[in-house]
């Protein structure tokens, strides 16, 4: 039984570039999720 068959090879240079950018990307996601949660909280308060 075979679960995954990758028909491509990973490019180590591309992966290194993505890993280098990961902290900045995670920071943006964190900020956006908090902004979204704040928006939901404001919407919930206006419905009362």
Protein Blocks (a to p, Z undefined) as FASTA:
>chain_A
ZZbdcfbdcdfklmmmmmmmmmmmmmmmmmmmmmmmmmmmmmmmmmZZ
